[in-house]
Structures are given as structure tokens and as C-alpha cells.
């Protein structure tokens, strides 16, 4: 079977689905292929940051998210193990209307995007379709060979987009050199009924220990607990009661909530890694999202950056079609616009891994000192928050800022916020 389209997107994840939707609205014939049998299921924690909210709003999707699946959160409290507060990050520092984090129930955003994609591009989303290889004419990618519901298919396209995750087969088939890094720590996540009715996020930091508890819709909470990568079986062997005791010791105020963990089926394992592709483009092909630049979840920007990729790439592709130029040189405009912010966030996330995850008492002391400074320095808190919110491309701290955050230099501008007319 042979199919012809303008753009084929391999992967209907956070970036691929958004890209397919935007291109459909632009009138560019697009086929999105996804190896899963249908929309995603299963447990995952999701925070929709302000930049993601802006994108969904521009696509007229933000107001279509089910109200019963979204919890607005203003404050994120960072605490030491034992409960002592280090810092409160206040999203109200940001200009409205995107001055909250939105905690969403599993897959709520993704399902809304996929439904809108199928509405605007009927028949343009194929599930149960696996990528097999690239089709090339010389060195130019001209489509893909795939298998859909067991039937081989050749899809010809002017542009092939690899949106197939950190272990991207499209990227590997293109032969693009990529640094893949697995972090030593990953996360056990759960969503539990919360009789205590938590309203604000709590993030506990210790020495080689992290527990995050975020309010979710329907009087529920997401629980994120750091464990050693690939240690899930060992954690399970210790038993649920052992895990409950650890969580209760860290956060006694939610003891009844933690008692609602009764089965490992209420949990999921979230591995962590980073991908850095040497280039994101080739003649007739481009990578987006985790296929190009996976990052540690501390950045709170993985899905958001895939969505941002889709927005920028859609504009670049519109120009490519108007000029009938799909070379790497033409597509490179996308990478040039997106790479600076992505690499800044990857570096920021790695710094947070170094200090937040640490078992070193000296690094933990320095981390706590910085958090304590941020708690009463609105300028530095704002700079960190705009990075987490995806609203800046430059690093939040310069060298002087770092010394001030560590308390080694006074900050005469501690109470000054920059103009909120725009972001860096």
C-alpha cells in the first residue's frame, strides 16, 4: 500500500500530536502515525506550565480541558525532611492569566489534543502503526516505510518528523549522533485520594531523598518519590507498608492519604534520562521533543518544550512549503530558534539534579541556603520561576546572581521585579 502526504509525523506524543493539529489547521496535508493501539492510558504525573497553557490557549484548547481533571496551584513549598520550610515559590509573581501551574489528571491534556487532531484531520491519525525504515532519494528523506495493523505501507512525504521519543528510531535511522544519559535516580509515582484535601504543593528535600506531593482534581494528590534507577523490584520487595512508613515519616500530615496506597497497581515507575542529538535536521527530515532533546523532569518542561517545538516547526514548515525547500539548511531555522532555550533548560535541570538529589551534606547545605535566599528575594525567585514556567531563553542566574543566591553577596535589588511587559 502506498500513501502520499505533505508531512508524516512519527509519534503522536506531546509534540507530534500538537504539530499534526497545527499543520492541519494550516491546510498542510499531514499524517501522524503512532505505534500504540490507541490514546495513552496509565499513570503519569503532569504539570501544565504557563508556556504550555499559552500554546493550548492559542489552539483554543485550554478551555476545553475537562474542569474535573484540572487543579490550579499557586504555591509550591520546598521543605527539608521533617517539615521545616525552606522556600515558597509563588506563581502569582507571573502576569495573568498564566500565573498558576495546572496539575492535570493522567493523560487529560493529551486526550484533548488527540480529539482535536482527529476533528481537524479526519483519518490523519493512524494508531497501531510502527515505523520500519526511511525512504530516501539519494541523501534526501522522502518518506517512511511502516506497518499499520500488520499491513506494510510506504508513506511518501516532503518532510518526515521524528517525534518518537528519547530512543527515537527515526533519529537512529538518520544516523544522527546522540548523547544519551541515564540518571542514577528515577521516580515512583502514584495518585491517591486525599482526605486531608491538600491545596498547595509540597516538595521535601533531604540527603539523597525527595518526596513531592501535588494537589490534583477530585481531592486527590500526586505523589512523586525518588528511588534509585532500576530499583523498583527492590522497593516492591520491601513492601507497601515500608513505603508508607517512609512517606509518613517525611510528611506526617498526610498519613491518612498514604494509607490509601494499597496496591502496586496504584503506582508507576518513571525513568529519567537526557538526550542531546548533535543536529535535529537532515534533508527532508526533522526531530522534535525527546527525540532531539530529552531532559530531566526537574526542569518541569519536557512536554512543554515538545509543544514549543511543534509551534515553531509549524511556522518554519509553512515557509518551506511556500519556497518548496525542504533541505536541512531550510529546516535548520527551526533548530536555531529552539536549541538555545532547550539547552539552557537541560543545563538547569542537571544543576538541580546535582543539588536536589545529592547525598553530600555540604551540597545539601548549600542547596538549602539558596532556597532560603529565594524565599525572601523576589527578583531571584522571579528569574527561577520564569525558567520553570518556560518563559525565558536565558539562564536564570549569572555569576553575581549565584553568589547572591548562596548568601555570599548582598542583593540591593532583592525586591525589584523586571518589567512584566515581556520575558527574556
Protein Blocks (a to p, Z undefined) as FASTA:
>chain_A
ZZddfbdcehjafklmmmmmmmmmnopacddddfbfbdcedjddddddfklmmmmmmnop
mmmpcfklcccdfbdcdddehiiafbdcdfklpccfblcccdddehklmmmmmmmmmmmm
ghiacghiacfbdcdehjbccbdcddeehiacddddfbdcdfebjklfklmmnopacddd
ddfbdcdddddddfkopabdcddddehiacdddddehiiacddddddehilmmmmmnopk
lmmmmmmmmmmmlmmmmmmpmbfklpccddddddddfbfcdehiacehjllmgccfklop
mmmmmmmmmmmmmmmmmmmmmnopabfklmmmmmmmmmmmmmmmmmmmmmmmmmmmpcbf
klmmmmmmmmmmmmmmmklmmmmmmmmnopafbdfbdfklmmmmnopaccfklmpccdfk
bcZZ
